[in-house]
Amino acid sequence: MSFGFIITRHVNSETTNEYWNHCVKLIRSNYPHRKIIVIDDNSNYGFVKAHFNYKNIEIIQSEYPGRGELLPYVYYIRHKWFENAVIIHDSVFFHKRIPFETFKMPVLPFWHWQYDKEHLSNLLRLSSFLKNSQLLKKKLTGSEINILGLTQKENFNLVFGGICYINHSFLMKIESKYGISNLVNVVKCRMDRCGLERILGLLFFAEYPQVVSLKSLFGTIHSHYKAFGYNYGEYINDFNNKKLVGSVVKVWTGR
């Protein structure tokens, strides 16, 4: 089945320029013929430099600076580059080939965590920009015991970083019903992007309830090696010493 990669990129230093280059090189190693879309989110082009003349790659300069994790969804709605997309950050690195061509589900996050109502007032503000917002607000404010009519252990999960495998037709269904692209008008800071992780989890669950049992490809984000504290320096040292800490690895940085 047709699939390709959509990478969100933000370069603000020589080190962060390494991220997207390393990300692309590893994708090319594992998926030599798949198309790669890089969506640049307000990089400092004084630092942006490709290490190679990469093939079958398209770079888009976003007109929505600071929207981060939302951008792949906005541009994938506009451009059906492939039937299915693997949406990642430039700080996500593939060490093993995942057989996305065999996936049958319409959506699957890479990492998840249980919905936690963090900054609920901001979540409600964000959801007010969507269609059917009253329904979404009721689901976001559901009791701890009974959210969406489910028991607590079946609560929907947030989609860490918006990183996932997703089918284009499924995303278009979400766009038609909820107008997810409207969020470009309101997702403008880190807190908003954290809210997006929760809203995506709700929308994915609302249109594909089975995702609550699938959860994610690699489990909870807190189970990731040195979650939230694994930086690029540590990672590249491990990489150079052939210490692989996962088939797909995320590094963290303050940008």
ZICORRA-V580282 format. One line per field, one symbol per residue. burial: b if it has 24 or more other ideal C-beta (glycine too) atoms within 12 Angstrom, else e. Layout:
burial=???
This chain:
burial=eebbbbbbbbbeeeebbbbbbbbbbbbbebbeebbbbbbbbebeeeebeeeeeeeebebbebebebbbbbbbbbbbbeeebbbbbbbbbbbbbbbeebebeebebbbbbbbbbbbebeeeebbbbbbbbbeebeebeebbebeeeebbeeeeeebbbbbbbbbbbbbbebbbebbeebbbbbbbebbbeeebbbbbbbbbbbbbbbbbeebbebbbbbeebeebbeeeebbbeebeeebeeeeebbebbbbbbeb
